Amino acid sequence: MNQLFTDHLWKKVEPIWSSYLEHPFVKGLGNGTLEQDKFKHWLKQDYVYLMDYSRLFALGSAKAEDLETMTIFAKLLHGVLDLEMDLHRKYAADFGITREDLESTEPSAITTAYTSYMLNVSQRGGIENVVASVLACEWSYNFIGKSLATWPGALDENFYSSWVKMYQSPEFTELADNCKHLMNKMAKGKSEEDLTRLEEIVIRTSQFEYMFWDMVEKREDWPVSLN
């Protein structure tokens, strides 16, 4: 394969990721008009999502066969636990939500399905499955952040400008680039069958990302409430 594997993947996921930019929740982040109750739902659901997402990076570090890969996974874990989750905690403080409240949030049906899928394929496969599982989230959020940053007024001071600034920042871009580097490294020497399997994981997680945006827009939890 002459081109980078991530270049091939981009052609596959670009239509899905472009649809994120048309989603009312993401558009609301970009133009600053998103209802805060919807954002509050995203805040809590994404926080518990990131807890499982962090476990994937820890799993990747454990499965790593060389120090470079182990180090990259450790940096990615640090980025999620400190950079991303710190933004969530700062926003939560604006709503009067404590760290304990965030951590005790009950994952919605979509959140549970998404993280369960990633953990399942990562534990069943090799380290390349871990990389494929985490790639779409990190890379697509950077794509969204950079895209929204070009919208008029998106970086002006409003409730969501810090969200856009963080996900398009050089620090987060480095995290996304690290995931892409790992994906290309893992793809080298793989058979077409193996590459197709990894592609399927990236496409499936990209579809889950859209479902996640849809879930927080509609403020969904579980179809049948026990309360």
N, C-alpha and C positions, 0 to 999 in steps of 0.2 A: 504494500500500500504506500504510494508516494506521498499522499497528503496525510496530515496529522489526523488521528482518529477523531479528535474533537472537532475538526473541520467537517468531517463526514457527519458527526452527530448533530452539528449545528443545522445542517440542511434538513435533518429529520425533525428537529424540535422547534425550529424557527416559527412554523405556523402555529404551534401550540403556545409558544411564549409570546408571540405577537398578540394572541387572543387575550393574554393577561392584561395588556395595555388598554384593551377595549372593555375590560370588566369594570362594572360600576364602582366596586370597592377600590380597585387600583386607581381608577380615574379620579375618585374622590381624594385619594392620598395626594395625587399630583396637582389637583387644582384647589386643594385645601377645603373642600366642601363635605367631606365624609362625615356622616353622623357619628358622634363620639361614642354612642352606645355600641355601634358596630365595631369601632376600633377597639373598644374595651374588650369585646368578645375575641377579636383577633389577638389582643395582647395576652390574654389569659391562655387561650388555646395554643398560641405559638410558643409560649413559655414552657408549657408541659411537653410540647412537641420537641423543643430544643433540649429538654432533659434526655429524651431518648436519642435524639440526634447526636448528643455528646457521647452517649454510650457507643455509637457507631464509630466515632473517631478513636475512642479508647480501644475498641475491638480491632480497628485497623492497625493501631500501634502494636497491639499484642501479636497480630498476625504478620507484621512486617518482617521481611527477611534480610533487610539491610538498614544501616543506621540512618541513611538519608530519608528513607520512607518513614521510619519510626519518628524521626524529627519533624517531618512535615505533618504527620498526623497529630503529633503533640502540639505543634503550633496552631493547627486547625481547632483542636480541642480548646486551647487557650483562647482563641478568637471567639468561639461560641460562648464559653463560660464567662468571659470578661467583656468583650466588645459588644456582642449582640445582647446578651442577657442583661447587661448593665443598662442598655438603652430601654429595655422593657421595664426594668425596675424604676428608672427615672420617670417614664410615662405613667407607670402604676402609681407613683407617689402623687401625681397630679389628680388621680382619681380617688386617692385615699386608700389604695389597695396595698397591703403589706406584702413583703416577700413571702411570708408564710401563706397568705391567701393565694398567691401565684402558684406556689409549689403544691398546694392542696387542691388545685383545680381539677375537676373530673374531666378527663379527655372526652371530646365528642366522638360520635361514631366515625366520622371521617378522619379525625386525628388518630384514633385507635387503629383504623384500617391502614392508614398511611404508614405510621411508625411500625406497626406489626409486619407489614410487607417488607419494609427495609431491613428490619432486624432478622426476619426469617431468611431472606435471600442471602444476607451477609453471613449469617451463621452457617448456612448450608453449603456455601461456596467458599472459594479462596478469597484472598485479599482483593482481587480484581472486582469481586462482587460488592465488597464494601465501598470501593471507590466509585463504582457505577451508581450505587445507592445514594451516596451523599452528593454527587455531582450536580444534579438538576437544581436542588434547593440553593446551594451556594452560588452557582453560576447564574441562575435565573433571577435571583434577588439582585445581584450585581447588574444584570441586564436591565431590570426594572428601574433600579436606582439611577443608572446612567441615562436611561431613556426619559424618565420623569424630570431629571435635572435640566433637560433641554426645553421643557415646557415653560411658557411665560409665567413668571411669578412663583414657580415651584420651590425655588430656593429663598424666596423672600420670607421674612419672619411670619410664620403662622404655626398652628398647632402641629402640623405634620412636616414642616420643613426639616426638622432634625432627623426625621425618619429617612427622607430622601437623601439628605447630606451624608448620613452614615452609610447607607447601602451603595452610594456611588463614590465613597471616599477611597483614597489610595490604600488605606489599611484593609478595607473589605475587598477591594479589587485584588490585593495580594492574596487574600485567602481563596478567592475564586480561581485565581491563576494557579495557585498551588494545587487545587483540585484538578484543574485541567492538565497540569504537568503530570500528576500522578496517573490520570487516566491514559494519557499518551504513553507513559512509561509502561503501564500494565498491558497495553494493547500490543506492544512490540512482540513479534514472534507468535502471536495467537492465530489460530486457525480461523477461517471464515465463519465456521460454526460457533466458535467461542465469541467472536466479535459480534455476531448477530445476537447472541444471548445477552451480551453486555448492552448492546443497543436497545434491546427490549426492556431492560431494567431502567435505562435512562428515559425512554419514552413513557413507560408506565409511571415512573415517579413524576414526570412532567405533567401527566394527566392528573395524578393525585394533587399536584400543586394547584391546578385549576379548580379541582373539587374543594380544596381547602379555601381558596378565595371565595368560592360560591357559598361555602358553609358559613364563613364569618359574615358575609354580606347578608345572609338570611338569618343569622344568629341561631343556627341550628345546634342542637345537642344530640339527643337520641330520638328516634321516631315515636317511641312510647315512653312517657315520663312515669316514674315510679312515685313522684311526689303527690 
